[in-house]
Amino acid sequence: MIVEDVRNEHITDELPAFFKPQTVAIIGASQKPSKVGYKILENLIRAGYTGKIIPVNPSADSILGKKCYKSLLEFGDNIDQSVIVVPRAAVMDSVKESIASGAKAITVITAGFKEQDREGAELEKELAKICNEAGVSLLGPNCLGHLNTHFNMDLSFGKKWPPQGNISFVSQSGALCSAVLDRAVERGFGLAKMISIGNKAGLGERELLAALAEDNETNVIVCYLESIDAGQEFVKIAEKTSEKKPVIIFKSGVTKSGSRAASSHTGSLAGADIAYDTAFKKCGIIRTQTYEQMFEYATAFSSQPLPAGNRVAVITNAGGPGIMATDAIELSGLKMADLHPETTEKLKAVLPGAASVKNPVDVLGDADPQRYALALQYLSADSNVDAIIILLTPQAVTDCLGTAEKLCGVKVNGKPVLACFLGGEDVAQSRNYMLSHNLPDYRSPEKAVNVLKAMYDYAQWRNKDKRAQELFKGEREKVTEIIKRYRQAKEVQINEADAKSILRAYGIKTPDGALVTNSKEAITIAEKIGFPLVMKIVSPDIIHKSDVGGVVLNLQDSQQVAAAFDSMTDNIKSKMPDARIRGVYIEKMCPSGSRETIIGMMRDPQFGPMVMFGLGGIFVELLKDVKFALAPVCEKEALEMMKQIKTYPLLASYRGQPGVDVEAIARTISRVSCLANDFPEIKELDINPFMAFTDKGKSVAADARMTLI
């Protein structure tokens, strides 16, 4: 496939001693083919490395034709990188010897560090400290090593040497590196670099993303990660990297929800995987859910331009697969392209009368390679088409390989083209040919559409307006004073009265209300606010107020207020004699006609504050129809987040009812995110419900719960 290369942001490597060392020492090189130290030396020679190789082994004079040294001191000259494959007890001395010999990069293959025991963990910390103080890049320990096909360098003990390409693979699993190398050789897709990060004592995902972002040999970065360190810093680096080139991550360990005890709706809904998903979306990372998807995404992103829009054309030689592709396209949120009349006329001129010139274009079961090629040529020239999927089933007269060859010779005008040759043995050769000629092939129409949707979403993220919008600046002094009081009292649950004071300090409207401690005060405040009123118990020991009779609605006069105060406090004292009752909170009752929503915040230990939005009631309780975003978010980002919930149309209109003030909801989400960003002491926050009204200026936070760390 002849396509235009749309990626051009490339600068020199940031880690030259790591990626392109001129002199490499292998400390622990072995004469035994069964040993890792032998395999690494063999791999380096096999790769065609042209730099100087220094095998180090006190018991050997030469290995694989290379002079062997008893130590680096015997070599007596500077090195750029050392690869250490010695027992754990000897690693520290080897690292110090490497640094003394001028090494700027060290790869420790040896295992048995923090993954083994406490002693190993302490030794690993010391290794990292020594390398950091010396300004040395440390890879590992407990890793497979790394390779660079563009420099003919293989410093790993992997079994295969992959074809040269533009995909760089970073993995926390060394075993997965071996599997990827084998897959690359089998399928013929090219790698630029492969890096096994092991225990991440030095170089980890952050450092390597930053380096590969500037690597002129890498167009696509693929990562397998089991954990991410320093989540907020990772997001900053990943976002900058994603702006330059696609970052595809397969994150495993998604079922671990953590041991955090959450008291709010937001906290209970936000598991560890939601935090990762939210962080990845923030910084434009393309997330895969399976091992197979890593390859499916990588091959397309590395060989095809990004789509300019979501309009897809389909070419097929069979009706069934065309319908399958059409369904998948519409369900994914992409659109079937409306072909330009000029295109349909061109197709009519070259296709049989029984063929369909509408989208999907059916070239019929007897289609020869030329018929496919002309259809692709005309569709790629259509301004109404942003991407093309080619389907083929191996029928009796189908020339599968000839079609693949013909398609790969068509010049495409900067639009992504994906193939789906359905079948097995009959199309195997065609698949391999297309992959080696930059036309990725997928096993089903659904897989091809899934990849195309990922490409479209990434293109949208790349193209969106990233100009920073001014965030709200709240009255920080007021909030600081309230939090200070709770710290002094050694309490973490902020009562509703103070929680709403904090919200008002950040410009979030609440109903008029006040905290009272006796029935006389309750009557005075009630008459000042006006009826109808709602009354709520205030106690640090009562989280779910309605469960213990701590909420009374629709109080219409002073007599009802006094009676409700006395009845509520007496009943709760009887049910919960140890509960610390601070009083009751009286506030103006919200009128009918609103839509209940929930706005929340929880602080993830890895990525920091995340805001949440959803509709209230059963939509959050049963359906869990909510969306999260990393704080802070501006009002525009908050509105985009709101539109992602399935029930968003209910906010716009429902059965003839007018829509609510969605801008007020977005404004509140943004201000909650600013509050969370300004005050790391706040662990969780719920506004449940936030009552959204049709009229501007009426929407309010009807109930609020806040917890400190």
Buried (B, 14 or more C-beta within 10 A) or exposed (E): BEBEEEBEEBEEBBBBBBBBBEBBBBBBBBBEEEBBBBBBBBBBBEBEBEBBBBBBBEEBEEBBEBEBBEBBEEBEEEBBBBBBBBEBEEBBEBBEBBBEBBBBBBBBBBBBBBEBEEEBBEBBEEBBEBBEEBEBBBBBBBBBBBBBBBBBBBBBBBEBBBBEBBBBBBBBBBEBBBBBBBBBBEBBBBBBBBBBBBBBBBBBBBBBBBBBBBBEBBBBBBBBBEBBEBBEEBBEBBBBBBBBBBBBBBBBEEEEEBEBEBBBBBBBBBBBBBBBBBBBBBBBBBBBEEBEBBBBBBBBBBBBBBBBBBBBBBBBBBEEBBBBBBEBBEEBEBBBBBBBEEBBEBBEEBBEEEBBBEBBBBBBBEBBBEBBBBBBBBBBBBEBBBBBBBBBBBBEEBBBBBBBBBBBEBEBEBBBBBBBBBBEEBBEEBBBBBBBBBBBBBBBBBBBBBBBBBBBBBBBBBEEEEEEEEBBEBBEEBBEEBBEEBEEEEEBBBBBBBBBBBBBBBBBBBBEBBBBBBBEBBBBBBEEBEBBBBBBBBBBEBEEBEEBEBBBEEBEEBEBBBEBBEEBBEBBEEEBEEBEBBBBBBBBBBEEEBBBBBBBBBBBEBBBBBBBBBBBBEBBEEBEBBBBBBBBBBBEBBBBBBBBBEBBEBBEEEEEEEBBBBEBBBBBBBBBBBBBBBBEBBBBBBBBBBBBBBEEEBBBBBBBBBBBE
